[in-house]
């Protein structure tokens, strides 16, 4: 896949939840790419972090490490 075809790039992404003073990572060090027109599925067991990953990519949830690029522009956290 060439760089011009990539629409989504995820590099070393880690995310989870805070409970009081403790932070629980649901997933860490995730790398992925998706090309324009490509069909992508996220599969896994219940509680494996699928919804957390999608919420993180869409900006609904903060991440603790890594980078997300959409159409070569980095998605930054507020």
Buried (B, 14 or more C-beta within 10 A) or exposed (E): EEEEEBBBBBBEBBBBEEEEEEEEBBBBEBEBBBEEEEEEEEEEEEEEBBBBBEBBBEBEBEBEEBEBBBEEEEBEEE
